[in-house]
Amino acid sequence: MVTGFCAILVAVITQCSQTANSKAASSAGSKIKIDRATYRADVSHSCLATGKVDELCNDKLTCSVLADNNLCGDPMFETSKTLIVEYSCGDIGKLEQAAEGQKVYLRCK
């Protein structure tokens, strides 16, 4: 029989293990759901790329998207940009980003 501090420690470890297993199970087999995608030079110069990224990646297990002006135009000429993608795998939220000319890689597994 476990008592005192050890009993509390066992209970905490068990709870952490159950929570981790629950989260893994809730994302296992889930597919990509795009929440928001922004192609931006800075805070005031950006465009929403959600529709295009959703079209390319929604309901897939893996996907890659090139960060370039074909997503939603050029939010600011002659300035480097970043593609920021917020997405979900089941109830697990994720965020990936890539510099202009690079690919962002999304994965639910």
N, C-alpha and C positions, 0 to 999 in steps of 0.2 A: 504494500500500500504506500502511495506517495503522499507526503504531508507537507504542510507549511509552504516555504518558498518554492520547493521543487514542484509541488502541486500547481502553483500559480504559473511557474515556468512551462510546465507541460501543457497547461490549458492555453497559454499564449501561443506556443509553438503549434499546437493543434489548430487553433483558430487561424493563424497565418497560413498554414498549409492548406486548410479548407478554402480560404479566401483566394489563394493563388490558383488552386485547382479550379475553383468556380470561374475565375476570370479567364483562365486558359480555355475552359470548356465553352464559355460564352463567345470567344472569338474563333474557336476551332471551326473550320469549314465556312466561316463567314466570308463574304465577298466585299470588295471595295465599295464604299458609298462616299461620294465626294460631298463634303460639307461646304467648302469654299476654296476657291483658287484665285490668287491675286498675282498679277504680273506688275512689278513696281520698280520705279527708279528711286523713289523716296515716298514719304507719307502722303504728300500732296500730288504726286504724279504716279498714278497707277490705273490699271484697268482690270475689270473682273474677267477672269478666264474660266470661271466655274462651268459654264455651259460646254465649252470646248473640252476641258479636262474630263468632265462627266461623260461626254460623248465617247471619249477615248478609253476611259477606265472603269466606268460604273459596272458593277456586277461581275468583275473579273477577280481572280485571285492575285495576279501580279500585273503590273503595268509600268511603262516608262513613258515620260513625256519630255520632249525637247523644249527648253525654255527659250523661246524666240518670239519675234514680233508677229508671227502667224497666229498666235493664240488669241489676241484681241487688239492688235495694233501696237504702235510704238508710243508708250505713255510720255516719253521725253527723249527727243533726238540727241544723239551723240553722248549718251550717258549709259553706264552699265545698269542692267536690270537684274532682278531676282524673281523667280517664280516660287511662290509659297503656296503649298497645298495642304489644307486641313481635310482629313478624311477619317472614316470610321471603319473598323472591322468588328461587326457585331456592336457591342456597347463599349468598345475600346477606341478612344480617340487617338489619332496620330497626326503628326505634322512633319512634312518633308519640304526641303527647299533646294533650289539649284540656281547657280549663276547663269546669266544669259549665255547661250551656246552649249550649256551642259544639260544633262538629263536628270530629272527627278524620278526616283524609283519608288513605287508604291507596292506594298505587299501585305496580303492577309493570308496567314497560314496557321 
